[in-house]
Amino acid sequence: MSSYTDAANENLHHKTEKKLFNKARPQSLDYLLNQDKWILLTISVTLILIYYSIFSICIPMMKDIHSKHNYFNENFKQENEKLKILEQKVYKLKQIAKDNLNIYNPVCQQCWSLICDLDFDYITLHLLENNKPIKKYYNDTLSPLQRIFMIICVVNTISIIWIFKKPFRLFVLSNIFLIISLSIHGEFFISNTSNIYYALINGILLFLFSMFLLLKILMTLLFIVHYRMIQNILNNE
């Protein structure tokens, strides 16, 4: 009688554990719950390799660009001053040509008339765009890093959508970083000046967010494996 009672109590205990386990199951688990643990392990290793490859390229580039900040900052100012002087000279020539149209000398009037017919806006734009060696060097130096930042944002967004069932907050945050990276790259708010610090600060914050996201993904995948193991044990018992 005692053995029968013990067996009944043990069976009741297992059923209670199973009910509690099912009741306590997190509702945010994604479809990967139905996958094999080796698939989950492969996904984890793949993500680690992807992030490691990206950051192993990104971090040295950030250090190199940071070392050139003072150079860009000083030379940008000099280059902008030269461009302003050049623009003023073109504008002054335009004004002189207009003023000299009233000269009664036919030859001089014809010469100044030809000068007035020039497209000064196009000339000014052409001169300004083709006399920016520091700006071009700056873009060639910073653009690859900014593209990597955008790639990181895209990888983060894809990982969030793929792994989590309700990724709204992480999804929004990842896309905010993408918008910031695009804004810095396109110089929507800061132009004709060095914005290296803005790019580097954005990169550091993006790096921290990506590390947090990777850790959260790995913990989620680990929890799914642990969940399946306990579920199999309870089902077998």
Secondary structure as a PSIPRED ss2 file (coil, helix, strand):
# PSIPRED VFORMAT (PSIPRED V4.0)

   1 M C   1.000  0.000  0.000
   2 S H   0.000  1.000  0.000
   3 S H   0.000  1.000  0.000
   4 Y H   0.000  1.000  0.000
   5 T H   0.000  1.000  0.000
   6 D H   0.000  1.000  0.000
   7 A H   0.000  1.000  0.000
   8 A H   0.000  1.000  0.000
   9 N H   0.000  1.000  0.000
  10 E H   0.000  1.000  0.000
  11 N H   0.000  1.000  0.000
  12 L H   0.000  1.000  0.000
  13 H H   0.000  1.000  0.000
  14 H H   0.000  1.000  0.000
  15 K H   0.000  1.000  0.000
  16 T H   0.000  1.000  0.000
  17 E H   0.000  1.000  0.000
  18 K H   0.000  1.000  0.000
  19 K H   0.000  1.000  0.000
  20 L H   0.000  1.000  0.000
  21 F H   0.000  1.000  0.000
  22 N H   0.000  1.000  0.000
  23 K H   0.000  1.000  0.000
  24 A C   1.000  0.000  0.000
  25 R C   1.000  0.000  0.000
  26 P C   1.000  0.000  0.000
  27 Q C   1.000  0.000  0.000
  28 S C   1.000  0.000  0.000
  29 L C   1.000  0.000  0.000
  30 D C   1.000  0.000  0.000
  31 Y H   0.000  1.000  0.000
  32 L H   0.000  1.000  0.000
  33 L H   0.000  1.000  0.000
  34 N H   0.000  1.000  0.000
  35 Q C   1.000  0.000  0.000
  36 D C   1.000  0.000  0.000
  37 K H   0.000  1.000  0.000
  38 W H   0.000  1.000  0.000
  39 I H   0.000  1.000  0.000
  40 L H   0.000  1.000  0.000
  41 L H   0.000  1.000  0.000
  42 T H   0.000  1.000  0.000
  43 I H   0.000  1.000  0.000
  44 S H   0.000  1.000  0.000
  45 V H   0.000  1.000  0.000
  46 T H   0.000  1.000  0.000
  47 L H   0.000  1.000  0.000
  48 I H   0.000  1.000  0.000
  49 L H   0.000  1.000  0.000
  50 I H   0.000  1.000  0.000
  51 Y H   0.000  1.000  0.000
  52 Y H   0.000  1.000  0.000
  53 S H   0.000  1.000  0.000
  54 I H   0.000  1.000  0.000
  55 F H   0.000  1.000  0.000
  56 S H   0.000  1.000  0.000
  57 I H   0.000  1.000  0.000
  58 C H   0.000  1.000  0.000
  59 I H   0.000  1.000  0.000
  60 P H   0.000  1.000  0.000
  61 M H   0.000  1.000  0.000
  62 M H   0.000  1.000  0.000
  63 K H   0.000  1.000  0.000
  64 D H   0.000  1.000  0.000
  65 I H   0.000  1.000  0.000
  66 H H   0.000  1.000  0.000
  67 S H   0.000  1.000  0.000
  68 K C   1.000  0.000  0.000
  69 H H   0.000  1.000  0.000
  70 N H   0.000  1.000  0.000
  71 Y H   0.000  1.000  0.000
  72 F H   0.000  1.000  0.000
  73 N H   0.000  1.000  0.000
  74 E H   0.000  1.000  0.000
  75 N H   0.000  1.000  0.000
  76 F H   0.000  1.000  0.000
  77 K H   0.000  1.000  0.000
  78 Q H   0.000  1.000  0.000
  79 E H   0.000  1.000  0.000
  80 N H   0.000  1.000  0.000
  81 E H   0.000  1.000  0.000
  82 K H   0.000  1.000  0.000
  83 L H   0.000  1.000  0.000
  84 K H   0.000  1.000  0.000
  85 I H   0.000  1.000  0.000
  86 L H   0.000  1.000  0.000
  87 E H   0.000  1.000  0.000
  88 Q H   0.000  1.000  0.000
  89 K H   0.000  1.000  0.000
  90 V H   0.000  1.000  0.000
  91 Y H   0.000  1.000  0.000
  92 K H   0.000  1.000  0.000
  93 L H   0.000  1.000  0.000
  94 K H   0.000  1.000  0.000
  95 Q H   0.000  1.000  0.000
  96 I H   0.000  1.000  0.000
  97 A H   0.000  1.000  0.000
  98 K H   0.000  1.000  0.000
  99 D H   0.000  1.000  0.000
 100 N H   0.000  1.000  0.000
 101 L H   0.000  1.000  0.000
 102 N H   0.000  1.000  0.000
 103 I C   1.000  0.000  0.000
 104 Y C   1.000  0.000  0.000
 105 N C   1.000  0.000  0.000
 106 P H   0.000  1.000  0.000
 107 V H   0.000  1.000  0.000
 108 C H   0.000  1.000  0.000
 109 Q H   0.000  1.000  0.000
 110 Q H   0.000  1.000  0.000
 111 C H   0.000  1.000  0.000
 112 W H   0.000  1.000  0.000
 113 S H   0.000  1.000  0.000
 114 L H   0.000  1.000  0.000
 115 I H   0.000  1.000  0.000
 116 C H   0.000  1.000  0.000
 117 D C   1.000  0.000  0.000
 118 L C   1.000  0.000  0.000
 119 D C   1.000  0.000  0.000
 120 F H   0.000  1.000  0.000
 121 D H   0.000  1.000  0.000
 122 Y H   0.000  1.000  0.000
 123 I H   0.000  1.000  0.000
 124 T H   0.000  1.000  0.000
 125 L H   0.000  1.000  0.000
 126 H H   0.000  1.000  0.000
 127 L H   0.000  1.000  0.000
 128 L H   0.000  1.000  0.000
 129 E H   0.000  1.000  0.000
 130 N C   1.000  0.000  0.000
 131 N C   1.000  0.000  0.000
 132 K C   1.000  0.000  0.000
 133 P H   0.000  1.000  0.000
 134 I H   0.000  1.000  0.000
 135 K H   0.000  1.000  0.000
 136 K H   0.000  1.000  0.000
 137 Y H   0.000  1.000  0.000
 138 Y H   0.000  1.000  0.000
 139 N H   0.000  1.000  0.000
 140 D H   0.000  1.000  0.000
 141 T H   0.000  1.000  0.000
 142 L H   0.000  1.000  0.000
 143 S H   0.000  1.000  0.000
 144 P H   0.000  1.000  0.000
 145 L H   0.000  1.000  0.000
 146 Q H   0.000  1.000  0.000
 147 R H   0.000  1.000  0.000
 148 I H   0.000  1.000  0.000
 149 F H   0.000  1.000  0.000
 150 M H   0.000  1.000  0.000
 151 I H   0.000  1.000  0.000
 152 I H   0.000  1.000  0.000
 153 C H   0.000  1.000  0.000
 154 V H   0.000  1.000  0.000
 155 V H   0.000  1.000  0.000
 156 N H   0.000  1.000  0.000
 157 T H   0.000  1.000  0.000
 158 I H   0.000  1.000  0.000
 159 S H   0.000  1.000  0.000
 160 I H   0.000  1.000  0.000
 161 I H   0.000  1.000  0.000
 162 W H   0.000  1.000  0.000
 163 I H   0.000  1.000  0.000
 164 F C   1.000  0.000  0.000
 165 K C   1.000  0.000  0.000
 166 K C   1.000  0.000  0.000
 167 P C   1.000  0.000  0.000
 168 F H   0.000  1.000  0.000
 169 R H   0.000  1.000  0.000
 170 L H   0.000  1.000  0.000
 171 F H   0.000  1.000  0.000
 172 V H   0.000  1.000  0.000
 173 L H   0.000  1.000  0.000
 174 S H   0.000  1.000  0.000
 175 N H   0.000  1.000  0.000
 176 I H   0.000  1.000  0.000
 177 F H   0.000  1.000  0.000
 178 L H   0.000  1.000  0.000
 179 I H   0.000  1.000  0.000
 180 I H   0.000  1.000  0.000
 181 S H   0.000  1.000  0.000
 182 L H   0.000  1.000  0.000
 183 S H   0.000  1.000  0.000
 184 I H   0.000  1.000  0.000
 185 H H   0.000  1.000  0.000
 186 G H   0.000  1.000  0.000
 187 E C   1.000  0.000  0.000
 188 F C   1.000  0.000  0.000
 189 F C   1.000  0.000  0.000
 190 I C   1.000  0.000  0.000
 191 S C   1.000  0.000  0.000
 192 N C   1.000  0.000  0.000
 193 T C   1.000  0.000  0.000
 194 S C   1.000  0.000  0.000
 195 N C   1.000  0.000  0.000
 196 I H   0.000  1.000  0.000
 197 Y H   0.000  1.000  0.000
 198 Y H   0.000  1.000  0.000
 199 A H   0.000  1.000  0.000
 200 L H   0.000  1.000  0.000
 201 I H   0.000  1.000  0.000
 202 N H   0.000  1.000  0.000
 203 G H   0.000  1.000  0.000
 204 I H   0.000  1.000  0.000
 205 L H   0.000  1.000  0.000
 206 L H   0.000  1.000  0.000
 207 F H   0.000  1.000  0.000
 208 L H   0.000  1.000  0.000
 209 F H   0.000  1.000  0.000
 210 S H   0.000  1.000  0.000
 211 M H   0.000  1.000  0.000
 212 F H   0.000  1.000  0.000
 213 L H   0.000  1.000  0.000
 214 L H   0.000  1.000  0.000
 215 L H   0.000  1.000  0.000
 216 K H   0.000  1.000  0.000
 217 I H   0.000  1.000  0.000
 218 L H   0.000  1.000  0.000
 219 M H   0.000  1.000  0.000
 220 T H   0.000  1.000  0.000
 221 L H   0.000  1.000  0.000
 222 L H   0.000  1.000  0.000
 223 F H   0.000  1.000  0.000
 224 I H   0.000  1.000  0.000
 225 V H   0.000  1.000  0.000
 226 H H   0.000  1.000  0.000
 227 Y H   0.000  1.000  0.000
 228 R H   0.000  1.000  0.000
 229 M H   0.000  1.000  0.000
 230 I H   0.000  1.000  0.000
 231 Q H   0.000  1.000  0.000
 232 N H   0.000  1.000  0.000
 233 I H   0.000  1.000  0.000
 234 L H   0.000  1.000  0.000
 235 N H   0.000  1.000  0.000
 236 N H   0.000  1.000  0.000
 237 E C   1.000  0.000  0.000
